[in-house]
């Protein structure tokens, strides 16, 4: 019984997770989120709360977009 081994073509892999742009964008998003957190505790007013919530939302959106781009 002879078995034959078929040659498969080499698989091209793109190492998308190690791109520097992903990590720099993540750092910017974390800084935006930290700024939102800092503003939340800075002063207790409606305007500052809205600004901090918007900054936190922007930070989270950027983080999730980058993470899903890495996983894709």
C-alpha positions, 0 to 999 in steps of 0.5 A, a space after each residue: 500500500 503506497 500512499 501519496 502525499 499531494 503538495 499543497 500551495 503555500 498559504 499566504 498569511 498576513 500578520 494583521 495583528 502586529 501592525 503598529 498603526 493598530 496599537 498607536 490608535 489603541 493608545 489614542 483611544 485609551 487616552 481619550 477614554 482616560 480624559 473622559 474619566 478625568 473630566 467626569 470627576 473634575 466638576 459636577 455639572 451637566 456640561 462636564 458630564 455630557 462632555 465626559 460621556 461623549 469622550 468615553 463613548 468616542 474612546 470605546 467606539 475607537 477601541 472596538 473598531 480597532 479590536 475588530 479590525 485586528 480580529 478580522 
